[in-house]
Amino acid sequence: MEQIVDFMSGLDQRELDILLLRIVADKPKTLEQIGSSYGLTRERIRQIERGLREPLERLGNELAGAIGLLREAVGTAALTDDEEMRSALTRLRGDLDEAQGRPVDMILLYFAGPYRVINGWMVAETLDQDRMIAELRSLCDSSRVLELDPAVQCLKRYGLRADLAPLWMQTLEQFRRYGEGWIRWDGSTLTRLERLLRASGMPGTAEDLLAEAGLAHVSRGVRDRMNGDPRFVSINLQGHFAVPEWGFDEYTGITDEIIQEIDRCGGFATLGHLVLVLSTTYGIAGNSIRSYVGTPCFVREGGKVRVRGDDEPISGTDPDISSHADCFFMDGHWNLRLVVDHDVLRGSGRSIPEGFAAELGVRAGDKRSVPVSSGNPVTMSWPMTSIRGPSIGSLRRVATELGAAQNDLLWLAVVDGVLHPRLTRGGGGGGGAEAKGRPKISTP
């Protein structure tokens, strides 16, 4: 490349710096940076640069044949350590040593590109990346999957070498490698999970899909959002999702599935049939089905199960409160004993004995606000479908007002339909000896 060497030898040091540090550099310095080193203004550096460009253009025209070969070897994008690019440059510069060869390489790559270094790649300024990405998107199938061959052919049309196409695709944030192709990787989290699910061709859990997508850090609430999104169908108790077109039956919860199967059987179904069908279809354990069939929502008659009618009373006597270990009759009133634990202090609800709920007039299917003598009422509910029976809402405020700490005992006495709370200190971890005390209940 004697022509390039001769061209550079005719420049003074200032012109050479402007050429190598600004015009042909893959990371050009600014006018201010170069001007400050020579005590010149930006405008003066711009004038010198303008004077260099015309003879540089003539030099490029003289070397058109060699530059064409280099452009063909490099393409519109290549890794900075690409072997084909380095081999082509070595052939063109001939016997020049490294000190002379490096500036020659820079000028040749400027003529062939010019190229700019971006994330380890030499990228030609002529590469229209926005248009290329738009075309790649258009080549995705209905599942937003882009196969290898169409991607390679598209990138070749934009001047990239076929061998570099897969590596180049990895630099595009809009796509994610999957198998032998890529998935469009834009849009919301649920959009990406849908595309990943479709690409896999088989059901998957929210957790597995998030892990596959590298999005495990955003897992909170994703499963609930998928359950409410028409692009996904929940298909079993284990939390697997499919897409609607795959034809899976939607899993809507154990109780709903029992009700639907009873309806399909004409209003009655044997327990054995329910266990067989629901465990096979949705992976529900037989013991779980038996537990839910035992809730007030269902009626067992003659070896079969049916759904209780909306206005149909629940037969049988009230639950026996005296049979519950945590219920005590003291000072003429029934008391419920609760250990103050982390769940109580943070405001979580908890199950309570059926007999204690009945003492307050709460029956299956009810949800009531129960007054508390010390302040705000608490909610007590007994869902027809609950296998845990009745529950009481947050007692955190009650416990806080009493100054409760973990392992204290909270006593709730029922006096004329009102809860009267009292506290026994440090009684929750001692095997129940303190529970035999009789806290004084002040009656109206």
Salt bridges, closest charged atoms under 4 A:
GLU32 OE2 - ARG42 NE 2.35
GLU43 OE1 - ARG46 NH1 2.73
GLU49 OE1 - ARG22 NE 2.66
GLU49 OE2 - ARG53 NH2 2.68
GLU54 OE2 - ARG58 NH1 3.42
ASP82 OD1 - ARG161 NH2 2.87
GLU84 OE2 - ARG161 NE 3.80
GLU98 OE1 - ARG93 NH2 3.61
ASP105 OD2 - ARG93 NH1 2.49
GLU125 OE2 - ARG116 NH2 3.19
GLU135 OE2 - ARG157 NH2 2.48
ASP163 OD2 - ARG161 NH2 3.01
ASP186 OD2 - ARG137 NH2 3.45
ASP186 OD2 - ARG184 NH2 3.02
ASP186 OD1 - ARG195 NH1 2.49
GLU194 OE2 - ARG198 NE 2.93
GLU194 OE1 - ARG231 NH1 3.66
ASP229 OD2 - ARG231 NH2 2.94
GLU245 OE2 - ARG198 NH2 3.02
GLU261 OE1 - ARG264 NH2 2.79
GLU261 OE2 - HIS273 NE2 2.83
GLU301 OE2 - ARG306 NH2 2.97
GLU312 OE2 - ARG306 NH2 2.64
ASP318 OD2 - ARG363 NH2 2.96
ASP326 OD1 - ARG337 NH2 2.78
ASP331 OD1 - ARG438 NH2 3.53
ASP341 OD2 - ARG350 NH2 2.87
ASP343 OD1 - ARG346 NE 3.30
ASP408 OD2 - ARG425 NH1 2.99
